[in-house]
């Protein structure tokens, strides 16, 4: 299986989620199961079944995060000398040449992409059009509604 790119911030967030699941959620669910068992008959005990279902979800999520972290290639863009080039992890300020709207995106891995937070996947059409370009250049994005042109105003490595 190939490595999946992940920013330092994305890896830190996954580690925090994993720590919370292991140190807070898992013990809470174990206590809920023990308490529900103490109530007697498990066949008709809704609290027990709900706690077991929650336990399955939490254990699955722990396994998923551990697999993601073990399969991640963590890239610290601040440690590289990139001379203003758009690369994975960079935050790019753009102007849509058609509408004049200004937008800012950070190019991240598929696991941490969230358009509401301005994080786009490295495999998205916009990111693919931006990678390798420099400040002042125009990137042409092939969109379903037609080509869109974005001028790169600034490239930041945060």
Secondary structure, DSSP 8 states (H G I E B T S, - for coil): ---EEEEHHHHHHHHHHHHHIIIIIHHHHHHHHHHHHHTS-STT-HHHHHHHHHHHHHHHHHHHHHHHHHTEEEE-GGGS--TTB--TT-EEEEEETTT--EEEEEEE-GGG-BGGGTEEETTSHHHHHHTT-BTT-EEEEEETTEEEEEEEEEEE--
